[in-house]
Amino acid sequence: MIPVAGLLTGIALGLYLQPDVPLWLQPYLPIAIVAALDAVVGGARALGERRFDDRVFVISFVSNVVIAALIVFLGDQLGVGSQLSTGVVVVLGIRIFANAAAIRRQIFHA
């Protein structure tokens, strides 16, 4: 119940305060969101398989976001930021859909 209350509070504060994303952070935000979604869907899969560990989830969440941001930063420094961003989104997207398929198989026993 506490996570749901925190989520709702965060959404309400975001809608009320309408924070601006700094210009230097804008290329990294979509990648960080996709990386975070990968960790969340992976955590949901682990929860369904009854092997969820909160420490593993937090480490996965933080490391996914940091590694994805570092890859995009490296791509920006090399002048190929959009190509590496696309690569990160494709790889994480594949992981998200694979985990979603596993969750679907657990729910529908198919």
C-alpha positions in Angstrom: 0.0 0.0 0.0 2.9 2.4 0.7 4.3 2.1 -2.8 1.0 2.9 -4.3 0.6 5.9 -2.1 4.1 7.1 -3.0 3.3 6.6 -6.7 0.1 8.6 -6.5 1.8 11.3 -4.5 4.6 11.6 -7.0 2.1 11.8 -9.9 0.1 14.5 -8.1 3.3 16.5 -7.4 4.5 16.2 -10.9 1.2 17.4 -12.3 1.0 20.2 -9.9 4.6 21.4 -10.0 5.1 20.7 -13.7 8.9 20.4 -13.5 11.1 21.2 -16.5 13.7 18.8 -17.6 17.1 20.6 -18.1 18.2 20.7 -21.7 21.4 18.7 -21.0 19.3 15.9 -19.5 16.8 15.6 -22.3 18.7 13.0 -24.4 19.1 10.7 -21.4 15.6 10.8 -20.0 13.8 8.6 -22.5 16.6 6.0 -22.3 16.5 6.1 -18.5 12.7 5.6 -18.5 13.0 2.6 -20.8 15.8 1.1 -18.7 13.6 1.6 -15.6 10.7 0.0 -17.3 12.9 -3.0 -18.1 13.7 -3.4 -14.4 10.1 -3.0 -13.3 8.8 -5.6 -15.8 11.7 -7.9 -14.8 10.7 -7.4 -11.2 7.1 -8.2 -12.0 8.2 -11.4 -13.7 10.3 -12.4 -10.7 7.4 -11.7 -8.4 5.1 -14.0 -10.5 7.8 -16.7 -10.3 8.0 -16.2 -6.5 11.7 -15.4 -6.7 11.6 -11.6 -6.2 14.4 -10.1 -4.1 14.2 -6.4 -3.3 17.9 -6.0 -3.2 18.3 -7.5 -6.7 15.5 -5.3 -7.9 17.0 -2.1 -6.6 20.5 -3.0 -8.0 18.9 -3.9 -11.3 16.9 -0.7 -11.5 19.8 1.6 -10.7 22.4 -0.3 -12.8 20.1 -0.4 -15.8 19.5 3.3 -15.7 23.2 4.2 -15.1 24.5 1.8 -17.8 22.0 3.0 -20.4 22.8 6.6 -19.6 26.5 5.9 -19.9 26.1 4.2 -23.2 24.1 7.2 -24.6 26.7 9.6 -23.1 29.5 7.7 -24.8 27.6 7.8 -28.0 27.2 11.6 -27.7 30.9 11.9 -27.1 31.7 9.8 -30.2 29.1 11.7 -32.3 26.8 8.6 -32.7 24.4 9.3 -29.8 21.2 8.6 -31.8 22.5 5.3 -33.1 23.5 4.1 -29.6 20.2 5.4 -28.2 18.3 3.4 -30.7 20.4 0.3 -29.9 19.7 0.7 -26.2 16.0 1.1 -26.8 15.9 -2.0 -29.1 17.8 -4.2 -26.6 15.8 -3.1 -23.6 12.6 -3.3 -25.6 13.3 -6.9 -26.5 13.9 -7.6 -22.8 10.7 -5.9 -21.8 8.6 -7.9 -24.3 10.3 -11.2 -23.4 9.5 -10.5 -19.7 5.9 -9.5 -20.6 5.5 -12.7 -22.6 6.7 -14.7 -19.6 4.2 -12.9 -17.4 1.5 -13.6 -19.8 2.4 -17.3 -19.9 2.3 -17.4 -16.1 -1.1 -15.7 -15.9 -2.8 -17.7 -18.7 -0.8 -20.9 -18.3 -0.2 -21.0 -22.0 
